[in-house]
Amino acid sequence: MAPKHQDADSAIRDTDNDAALARLSAVKRGYLVDPFVNYFVQRAHLQPPRPPLINHGTFIRSAAIDDIVFQWLELSKQTGQKCQIVSLGAGSDTRFWRIATSDEHAVLAGYIELDFPEITTKKAMTIMKNKSLNSVFDPAQCTLSHGGTALHSPVYHLLPCDLRLPPTEGLGKLLTLPTTSPGDASIEPVLSPSLPTLLLFECVLAYMTPEASSAMLGWFIDYFRESGVLGCMVYEMFGLNDTFGRVMMNNLKSRNISLPGAEPYTTVESLKKRLHDVGFTTCNALTLRDIRRNYVDPKELVRVSQLEMLDEVEELDLILGHYAVSWGLERGKEERWAGWGLKKKDDVI
């Protein structure tokens, strides 16, 4: 019989499949454009659509995170610097390929993904066997390592890691070691401490203890303290101390999943305080409900409202009110980064 923690890890890994299926459904229904997601879903053409509530929530989440990420890329371009993105608990996310095929690809110096080795192994195999994925970098400069659980290219790195480990034992070792690709004699670390760097956590910290997530965030703050601009975006559930939250927690417990990193955060202010406490000097947080009402292009909201009937608007607001996007920034004296983050739209519906 497998130990309890192994069972829990398997259940956590399964949530990546849930997210990929939700994104695939939103793409099929026309909410989002993502030509890469189908490569990461088995028998994608046979998957049934998700309910309108899930499709709409996936759209709001994606619109907000895309806005934050592409602002980061644009600011890097304006300051004449290349930048890095580190996606922690990346799962089957396709963001690297969407950036690599966009007008902003040249500003990206490095894109690093970390996740459980079971997930990175599967993703590495998918990348290597699909030309639509590996053609965005020269396959001759792409190598596998760590027994096939890691993949390296000049820009993209996929690394196996248990993020719950102390950073000096886990991600710290991986990110500070030099990496080489064929024909590349560089001895620079995978993660440069001198380039503007954005951390992405999409439904990740909720599965870790607050102590583990604080140690990880603190490691990044220390790593960039002297010379870099560091941003952090966190998307996750919160406010689970009410009736809705308790139902959500019980449903997850029935799947052998707990949320130790979500339980302490019951308000938007507590989400901002977490980022401030680990060292980010500018911190903000918004619920998806607020983002839908005030931070998404109204024309886009009109467009998606016509895709399929959504009768449960009150239920949608209840769900969106329990998910939040938080972002923190440590920019030192770099004033030009001060405006980074979600901004209200002038025309709000």
Secondary structure, DSSP 8 states (H G I E B T S, - for coil): ---HHHHHHHHHHHHHHHHHHHHHHHHHTTS---TTGGGGSTTGGG-----HHHHHHHHHHHHHHHHHHHHHHHHHHHTT--EEEEEET-TT--HHHHHHTSTTGGGEEEEEEEE-HHHHHHHHHHHHH-HHHHTTS-GGG-EEEGGGTEEE-SSEEEEE--TTS-TTTTHHHHHHSB---TT-----BSS-TTS-EEEEEES-GGGS-HHHHHHHHHHHHHHTTTT--EEEEEEEE--TTSHHHHHHHHHHHTTT---TTTTT--SHHHHHHHHHHHT-SEEEEEEHHHHHHHTS-HHHHHHHHTTS----HHHHHHHHTTEEEEEEEE-TT-GGGTT-S----SS--
